[in-house]
């Protein structure tokens, strides 16, 4: 069976912005965006209300995941 080669293009240098849903937010940015206190966000983290990414001591939240998680609490 012959080996298949794939061609890899070099980046063109153009900058593309990621969709707003893919943005990673720090805890402080999430506090500001949701207009809640850091303590409130910490409690929500402990109660697993939304997922977060922990890298060392840093905590990040994917905005899309936060919106999906908060939507579970919607009262119709």
N, C-alpha and C positions, 0 to 999 in steps of 0.2 A: 504494500500500500504506500503510495508516494506521500511525502510530507507536504502539507499545505502551508503556505505562508500567508500571513495577513499583513496588509500594508497599514502602517500607522502614520497618520497625518500629523505634522507638527502644528502646534497651536498657532492661530493666526494673530493673536495679540488682542483680539477684540474682547471687550468685557461684556458679559451678559449678566443681568441681574436675576437672582433666583426669585421664584414666586414668594409672596409674602408669607405663605403657609410654611415654607421651609426654613424660615428664619429661626436661629437659636437665640434665646434671650437669657441673660443672667437673672439671678434672683431679684436684684434691684430693679432691672428693667421690667420684669414681670410685675413687681410691686407698683411701679409707676403706671404701667399699662392698665392694670386691673383696678387701680386706686384702692389698694388694700395695704395693710401694714405688713412688715416683714414677719412678724409673729404669726399673723393669719396665714401667710403663704407657707411658713414652716409647719403649722398645724395641718394644713391641707396635704403637705408632703408626707407627714407622718401617718396620716389617715389614708394615704394612697388615693387621693382624689384625682391626681393626674400624674403621668409618668415624668421622670426627669433623668437627665444624663449626668453622672458624676465623674469628673476627671480630676483625680487628686482631691484637692479641697474645693475645687470649683464645681458649681452646679449650673446646669443649663436646661432650658425648657424649650421644646419644639413648639412653636406657636400653634401649629395645626393640631397637635395632640392636646394642648391646653383647651382649645376651642371645642374639640370633640368631647373631652372629659366634662367640661362645664355644661355642655348641651344636655348631658344626662340629668341635670338638676332642673331642667326647664319644666315649668308648671303651665299646662295648657288649660 
